[in-house]
Amino acid sequence: MYGLQYDCRCGQPGSEKRGRLMAEKITAYRFDQLDQTLSQLNKENCAIIAGGTDVMVMYKSRRGVPPKIPKPIVFIDHLSELKRVYQKHKDLYIGACSTYSELLENPLIPGPLKKAIKTIAAPAIRNRGTLGGNVCNASPAGDTLPLLYVYNAKLLLRSVNGERIVAISDFIQGVRRIQRERNEIVAEIILPSVMEEGAHVVFEKVGNRNADAIAKVGFAGYIRLNGAVIEDARFAFGAVGPTMVRSVDIEKGLFGKTIPLADTDIAQVVGAFDKIIKPIDDQRSTAIYRKTVALNLLRYFLSMNQYQHNQ
Ligand SMILES: Cc1cc2nc3c(=O)[nH]c(=O)nc-3n(C[C@H](O)[C@H](O)[C@H](O)COP(=O)(O)OP(=O)(O)OC[C@H]3O[C@@H](n4cnc5c(N)ncnc54)[C@H](O)[C@@H]3O)c2cc1C
């Protein structure tokens, strides 16, 4: 198990299995059923591990030293209840533990989301990393997040107390800060009405290279037209603030306008985002570069006069 010392308590009552590989040990649970997993989370404060691609980096130690995870860990990536992808009416339900590679193979997944997934890391990480992990890690540079915001994604959380549904924009509260109770698991990501025809959705990521690069800027644009009239428009920017930058007020200003948009309308929307996008300088990019690129991507999206249907 990742070369860690461990004391593995498998979920079957009476079938506790222990293996000690080194002096220090951690406790790891891998239950067969979601219900058993939820009971354990209710009893004990555990670190959830789905694909582990963020967790293992978060707790990494110096070279040659196993990661130090300060709590018992509970594996959830194998739970079939968390891996289903299905359509209900016009909504799409994606199991939080679906890996990126699985989603790329699934015909229900919208093209723009597949495009975003293809920009994430390399195949080895995509074979482990999950959509739920990207959401719960709540990185400003999480590549699926701009799209999940413009899809108005909701999260279905489960615990021993039942279920609740929360909008992604409420769930993610800051850098690596989420509104999850200790005993809850994100079970499904819901994309409301995404199976409805008629929305045009664009995803763009700017990084150092096309693959295996963390975003300097991420952008998702969503537009729904009735003929040439804009019925709905949504924009979300990643890696330019502590969470995704989205403004429903600015978006509403476009409702009822016709495409192609007048230059003054485009300038107004770009100017409004100019005021609220406040990136920082860091090891990946500079604030000025990030802002310039973010606004250019928005301008490019608004200037399109032929949008492609892509769910
Ligand atoms: C080399 C490398 C390259 C990467 N490149 C990219 C990239 O290009 N773009 C990008 O966006 N990310 C990238 N990542 C980050 C990572 O792969 C993704 O964020 C991935 O989606 C995390 O999923 P996971 O299942 O591995 O999460 P984990 O590491 O298992 O978990 C991440 C966090 O979410 C919590 N969690 C996970 N699932 C649930 C759940 N269902 N319910 C409640 N809590 C949960 C965990 O407790 C933990 O806090 C990269 C990582 C590595 C190591």
The ligand as a Tripos MOL2 file, in Angstrom:
@<TRIPOS>MOLECULE
LIG
   53    58     1     0     0
SMALL
NO_CHARGES

@<TRIPOS>ATOM
      1 C1          1.8700   14.6150  -11.3110 C.3       1 LIG1
      2 C2          0.5100   15.2290  -11.0690 C.ar      1 LIG1
      3 C3         -0.0520   16.0120  -12.0460 C.ar      1 LIG1
      4 C4         -1.2980   16.6050  -11.8390 C.ar      1 LIG1
      5 N1         -1.8200   17.3830  -12.8430 N.ar      1 LIG1
      6 C5         -3.0260   17.9620  -12.6630 C.ar      1 LIG1
      7 C6         -3.5780   18.7750  -13.6850 C.ar      1 LIG1
      8 O1         -3.0130   18.9730  -14.7610 O.2       1 LIG1
      9 N2         -4.7910   19.3500  -13.4420 N.ar      1 LIG1
     10 C7         -5.4680   19.1570  -12.2740 C.ar      1 LIG1
     11 O2         -6.5570   19.6950  -12.1120 O.2       1 LIG1
     12 N3         -4.9590   18.3800  -11.2950 N.ar      1 LIG1
     13 C8         -3.7740   17.7810  -11.4540 C.ar      1 LIG1
     14 N4         -3.2360   17.0050  -10.4520 N.ar      1 LIG1
     15 C9         -3.9770   16.8640   -9.1940 C.3       1 LIG1
     16 C10        -4.8520   15.5910   -9.0540 C.3       1 LIG1
     17 O3         -4.4630   14.5540   -9.9240 O.3       1 LIG1
     18 C11        -6.3360   15.8950   -9.3110 C.3       1 LIG1
     19 O4         -6.7770   16.9460   -8.4760 O.3       1 LIG1
     20 C12        -7.2260   14.6600   -9.0760 C.3       1 LIG1
     21 O5         -8.4960   14.8930   -9.5960 O.3       1 LIG1
     22 C13        -7.3600   14.2940   -7.5920 C.3       1 LIG1
     23 O6         -8.1780   13.1420   -7.5120 O.3       1 LIG1
     24 P1         -7.8130   11.9450   -6.5410 P.3       1 LIG1
     25 O7         -8.8900   10.9560   -6.6620 O.co2     1 LIG1
     26 O8         -6.4380   11.4600   -6.7670 O.co2     1 LIG1
     27 O9         -7.9020   12.7090   -5.1430 O.3       1 LIG1
     28 P2         -7.2670   12.3080   -3.7340 P.3       1 LIG1
     29 O10        -5.8150   12.6470   -3.7050 O.co2     1 LIG1
     30 O11        -7.6470   10.9300   -3.3640 O.co2     1 LIG1
     31 O12        -8.0810   13.3090   -2.7940 O.3       1 LIG1
     32 C14        -7.9460   14.7140   -2.9150 C.3       1 LIG1
     33 C15        -8.7170   15.3740   -1.7580 C.3       1 LIG1
     34 O13       -10.1120   15.1660   -1.9120 O.3       1 LIG1
     35 C16       -10.6530   14.3810   -0.8290 C.3       1 LIG1
     36 N5        -11.6030   13.4750   -1.4790 N.ar      1 LIG1
     37 C17       -11.3870   12.7570   -2.6050 C.ar      1 LIG1
     38 N6        -12.5230   12.1690   -3.0140 N.ar      1 LIG1
     39 C18       -13.4820   12.5180   -2.1200 C.ar      1 LIG1
     40 C19       -14.8760   12.2260   -2.0030 C.ar      1 LIG1
     41 N7        -15.5230   11.4800   -2.9180 N.pl3     1 LIG1
     42 N8        -15.5520   12.7310   -0.9560 N.ar      1 LIG1
     43 C20       -14.9150   13.5120   -0.0360 C.ar      1 LIG1
     44 N9        -13.6020   13.8410   -0.1000 N.ar      1 LIG1
     45 C21       -12.8920   13.3440   -1.1240 C.ar      1 LIG1
     46 C22        -9.4540   13.7200   -0.1740 C.3       1 LIG1
     47 O14        -9.6760   13.4690    1.1810 O.3       1 LIG1
     48 C23        -8.3820   14.7860   -0.3870 C.3       1 LIG1
     49 O15        -8.5170   15.8140    0.5630 O.3       1 LIG1
     50 C24        -1.9930   16.3880  -10.6310 C.ar      1 LIG1
     51 C25        -1.4260   15.5680   -9.6320 C.ar      1 LIG1
     52 C26        -0.1900   14.9990   -9.8470 C.ar      1 LIG1
     53 C27         0.4040   14.1250   -8.7680 C.3       1 LIG1
@<TRIPOS>BOND
     1     1     2 1
     2     2     3 ar
     3     2    52 ar
     4     3     4 ar
     5     4     5 ar
     6     4    50 ar
     7     5     6 ar
     8     6     7 ar
     9     6    13 1
    10     7     8 2
    11     7     9 ar
    12     9    10 ar
    13    10    11 2
    14    10    12 ar
    15    12    13 ar
    16    13    14 ar
    17    14    15 1
    18    14    50 ar
    19    15    16 1
    20    16    17 1
    21    16    18 1
    22    18    19 1
    23    18    20 1
    24    20    21 1
    25    20    22 1
    26    22    23 1
    27    23    24 1
    28    24    25 2
    29    24    26 1
    30    24    27 1
    31    27    28 1
    32    28    29 2
    33    28    30 1
    34    28    31 1
    35    31    32 1
    36    32    33 1
    37    33    34 1
    38    33    48 1
    39    34    35 1
    40    35    36 1
    41    35    46 1
    42    36    37 ar
    43    36    45 ar
    44    37    38 ar
    45    38    39 ar
    46    39    40 ar
    47    39    45 ar
    48    40    41 1
    49    40    42 ar
    50    42    43 ar
    51    43    44 ar
    52    44    45 ar
    53    46    47 1
    54    46    48 1
    55    48    49 1
    56    50    51 ar
    57    51    52 ar
    58    52    53 1
@<TRIPOS>SUBSTRUCTURE
     1 LIG1         1 GROUP 0 **** ****
